[in-house]
C-alpha cells in the first residue's frame, strides 16, 4: 500500500471549567506521528522478491538488462559479469562515463512497479585498488524513468570518489537538472538502500559494522513503473570541453583514464509500507530513526 498524505487528526481535549457539557472539539491538522513501536520493516518476497539476486551463480546476470541495449546508447561498460571476476558478486567496470544532468552512463536494471526498497551491499575501488583517483568515480543504485533520454529523470545513491575520495553521493535529477549532495563514508563494503514509499524517495547507507543513516529524502513525481538497478561511472575530468555539451558527450565514447571497479554482493527487493497517516517527507511525522526501521530489512 502506498503512503497517503496525512489528514486531520482526532485530538483528545479536556473539559472546559466545571460544567458537565463538553465543548465542541477544535479541528487540528498536521502530520500523524509514526512511532518505532508501530513502524514495520519492509516485507521480503512477494512479486518483487523474485527480482532479488545473491550473485552466486553466473546465470543471475540474465535477470538484468543493459540500458545501452534497450535504448540504443553507447555501451560504456568495459566489463560486466556475475560470480566470475568477483566470487559471489556482480562485477561492473565502467569506461569513462557519467550520470549528471543530461549525460548518460552505464546502467543495468529490472523493470519494477510500485513502492520498493532496493537493498544492496557494494564495494568500490580504483582499478589498481584503494580509492578511485579520478573525480566522480562512483557506483551504487539508481531508479530511472524509462525512455527519459530527452528529459532525464532519475534518482541514485552511490559510493566512491566524488569531489573528494570516500563519499556517498545522493542525487535527484529532474528534467535533466541534477541536484547532488555528498557525505563522508569509510572505505570498504557499504550497504545502500534506495526506496520509494508513497510520494517520497529515500536514500540510506550503512558502513561496515556501523549504523544505518538517512542520506536524503526527496519528493517524487516519477511514474509507477521504473527501471531499478545498478550503475557505475568514472573519470568526469576527461570530458574536458564536452562538460558543456551533453549531446556530443552522449554521442561518443569519451577517451580518458577510467578508474573504478564495482562489486555488488547482492541486490534485494522488498515492499515497504507506512500507515496512511505517516508522511515520509516530514521528519516530524516519520523521524530518521523510524524511517530506518521502515525502509531497511529486519536484522540488516
N, C-alpha and C positions, 0 to 999 in steps of 0.2 A: 504494500500500500504506500502511496506517495504521501509525504507530509503536506499538510494544508496550512494556510496562514491561520494564525491564532485569531479567534473571535472573542466576543465578550465573555468575561469570566464571572461566575457566580461568586458573590462576596458575602461572607457572614458578618453582620453588623450587630452591635449592642443596642439594646433598647434605650430610647431617649427618656430621661427623667425617671419618675417613679410610677408613671401610669401603666396601665395594663395593655394599652394599644401599641402595636408595633408600627412605626412609621414606614412609609414606602422606602424600599431599599434603593440606594443610589446605584446606577448602572456604571460600572467601571470597565474600561477596555485596556488591553495590554497583552503582552505575551504570556502564555502559560509557562510555568517553570517545570522542566523535566528534571527529576531528581535521579541520583545514582541508583536508588532503590528501584525506581520504575523504568530505568533505561535497560534495554536488552541488546546484547551483541548481535551482529548480523548473522543470518542463518546460512549454513553451508548447504550444498547440494541443490536440489530443485532444478529448474530449467536452465539456470546459468551455471550450475555446478559442473555440467558436462563440458564446459569450456575451459575448466581448470587444467593445468598441466604441471607435473612434477619434473619433467625433463629427464627422466631416467631411461628413456627409450628414443632412439633416433627417429622413430616413426611419429613422435609427438610434433615434429616440425610441420607435418601435413595439415595440422589444425590451423596454421597461421598463414595469412595472405600478405604478400608484399604489396604495399601501396603502389610501387612503381609498375607492377604488373596490371593492377586493376584500373589505374587512372593514367596509364601510359606516360610515365615520367622517366627521367634519367635514373638508372639504378645506381644509387650511391652507397650500396653495401658491398664492401670488399670481401667479407666472409660471414656466412651465417650457417650454423649447424646446431644440432642438439646431441648431447651426450657423446661428442666426438672430440672437439678441441678442448672442451672443459667437461670433465666427467660429471654426469648428473646435472647438467646445466645447459641452457640455451647460450650460445656464444654469438655475439654480434660485433663485427669490426667495421666501422663506417669509413668511407672515403671522406675527403674534405667536403663538409656539408654543414647545414644549419637549419634550425627551425626558429625563425624570427620574422615578425611582420608577415610579408607575403613570400618569404623564402621557404623552400621545402627541403626536407631531409629524409633520411631513412625511417621507415615505419613498417612494422608487421603487426597484424591485428586480427580480431574477430568482430563480426557484427553482432551487437547485443542491444537489447531494448530495456527501458525502464530504469528503476533505481538500482544502483550497482555499487558494490565495494570491490575494487581490484587491488589485491594484496600481493606484493612480490618482495623477494629478498634479492638484492643486487650488489654487485661489486664492480667498481670502475677503476681501471689502472691505465697508465700510459703504455704504449707499445713495448717499451723496454722495462716495464714495471714502474712501481712508485706512482706518484701523481701525474696525470697528464700535464704536459708542459705548455701546450697550446691553449690560448684562451677559448672559452666556451666549448670545452670538450666535456660533454655531459651525456649521461644515459639513464633511462628510467621508464616512466609510464606516461601514456598520453591517451586522451579521449578526443576524437575528432569528428566533426560533421562530415558525412560522406559527400564527395563531389564538390568540395568547397575550395577549389583552386582559385577561382576568380575572386571570391570573398572569404579568405581563410578564417575558420572558426574552430578553435581547439583549446584544450587546457592540458597542462603537463606538470609533473613533478619529477625532477631528475637530480642526479648527484654527480659530482666530479669537479672540474675546474671551470669556474665562471669568470668573473672579473679577477678573482683570486682563486688559488687552489683550495680544496677542502670546503666545498659549498653544496648545499641543497638549493636548487633553483626551482621556484614555483612561478608558473607563467600562464596567464589567460590571454588568448588572442581573439579579439572580436573584430570581424570585418577587416582583417588584415592589419590590425594595430595591436602589438604585443605589449603587455604590462608585466615585466618580470620583477622578481624580488629574490634576494639571496640570503641564506642563513648558514652560519658556520656548522660544519659537521666533521667528525673524526674520520680518519681513513679506515678502510676495511669494509666488511659487509654492512649494508644498511637495509632495513625494511622500509618499504614505501607503501602507502595507501593513497589511491586516487578514487574518490567516490562521488556519486550523485545521490542525493536524497531530497525529494521534493523540488523546491526551487533553488537549491543550493548545490554547489560543487565544493568539495573539501579536499585538502591535501595534508597528509600526516607523514611523519617519519620517525624512525627509531634506530639509534646507533646500536651496534652490537653490545649487549649487556646493559643497555640503557632503558629509558622510559619513553613511551610514545609522546610526541609533541605535535600540536596542531600548527602547521606551517601557514595555512591560508584558508579562508572561506570566500567563495565568490557567489554572487547572484548569477544564475544560469538561465540563458534563453535558448540553449541548444535543444535540438529535437529529441524525440523519444529514442529513436534508433541511432546509435553512434558506432564508430569504429573504436574499439578498446584494445590497446596493445602496448607494444614495446618500441622505444625509439632510442637512437644514439646518434650523436653528431659531433663534429670536431673541427678545429682549425679555422675559426672565423677570420682571423687576420689575413689569411691567404686570399680572401675575396677581394682585397685591395679596393680598386675603384668600383668594383661591382657591388660594393656595400650599398651604393645608392641606386642600384638598378636591379631589382628582383627579377624582372622579366628576363634580362640577359643572364643573370646568375642561375636561374632555374633551367635555362635552355641548354646548359652545357655542364660537363663535369669539370669543376674548377681544379686546377693543379695546385698542389700545396704540400703540406707536411702533416698529414693526419696523425693523431697521437691518442688513440683511445681504444681500449678493449673493454667490452661489457660482458659479464657473466650474470645470468639470471637463474637463481637456484630453483625457483618455482613462480608461477602466476596462478593465484586462486581467486575465483569469482564467487561473491556471496550477495545475499539480498539484505539490505538494511531496512529497518522500519522504525519510524518515530510516531508517537501519538499525534493525533490531529492538532492538538493544541500547541505542540512544540514547534518553534521557529528556529531552524538551524542557522539562520543568518543573524540571529540576535543572541549574543552571549549571555544576556540576562535571562533568556528562555532556556538555552542549551549551553551550559558552560563548557570550556575546553575539556575539563575532566569528564563530563558526561558525554561530550561528543566523541572522545577517545573510546569510551565504552561502547557507544552505539555504532562506531564505524571501524572497529578493529575486531578480528576474530577472538572469540573467547580463549584465553590462555596464551594469546600471542604476545 
